[in-house]
Amino acid sequence: MKLAMIGLGRMGMNMAKRLLKGGHEVVAYNRSPEKTNQLVKDGAEGAYSPSEVVEKLSQPRIVWMMLPAGQTVDDHIHQFTDLLSPGDIIIDGGNTFYKDDIRRAERLVEKNIWYIDVGVSGGVWGLQIGYCLMIGGDKETFLVLKPVFKTLAPEEGYLHCGATGAGHFVKMVHNGIEYGMMQAYGEGFEILEASDYAESFNYADIAHLWNQGSVVRSWLLELAENAFRKNKKLENIKGYVEDSGEGRWTIQQALETGVPAEIITLSLLRRFRSRQKDPFTDRVLSALRREFGGHAVVSAEKKG
């Protein structure tokens, strides 16, 4: 099949390369032309404006966007809506909030343009092993695009999850679960590190061991093993953890539907805590202990 890949960041670039290797024709477009030129060397057809993208596609035109969630996606959809024809297809494969999918699809259907949302998981390893694809939208349009999904995903690695927004909804919850799993692994290794046995532990070996048939085996443990092989105590990494929108959206959804998602919520809050140095909360706690119980406090160094 022939399709356009819009946005050639780490995910978009590798997905386009996997499609090219699978025999598909790819029209490449990126805001900065350097990445477009890079993909042209791998066999893609370069385009340097939305209008040129559309000119190089045949109907039904397929435009796959791998862009940062939010206004950037809306802006590109607006541009392409004015250029596309009835029956053409827009795919959003970024980490979009599922309610935005519903809003966008309702507007596009007025112009008879199909909208498909695809939650994509696989990270930088996707080029090699394939991407897990969680897909929402019209079922018949999904079937038209099936050869593309089949190329991008490993065997049994793609699923039509339901109506518009369902793909990104499943990906949102997937990432919320990921937060909780990562937090549990982190806490487990910290308990090991705080023990009397820590000097004898090789955490890469332990991560590898746990992946040999244990109930906590996972790809995340494989990645943990890789990280510990590179630096056995991770001294080269600061414990500062960012979060992306999906974790927050998962918790927001849990609140709206009355689901007590304690672990996912706490894992997000722990990420917030990782970015703080001497948080005000802890100073208040220390002061209160001193005031009601006469407990000692650690004095802060004077500034200046």
PyMOL commands that set and color helices and strands:
alter all, ss='L'
color gray80, all
select helices_A, chain A and resi 10-21+33-40+50-55+71-81+98-109+123-129+139-152+166-193+198-200+203-210+219-230+245-257+262-274+280-293
alter helices_A, ss='H'
color red, helices_A
select strands_A, chain A and resi 2-6+25-29+45-46+62-65+89-92+114-121+132-136+158-162
alter strands_A, ss='S'
color yellow, strands_A
deselect
rebuild
show_as cartoon
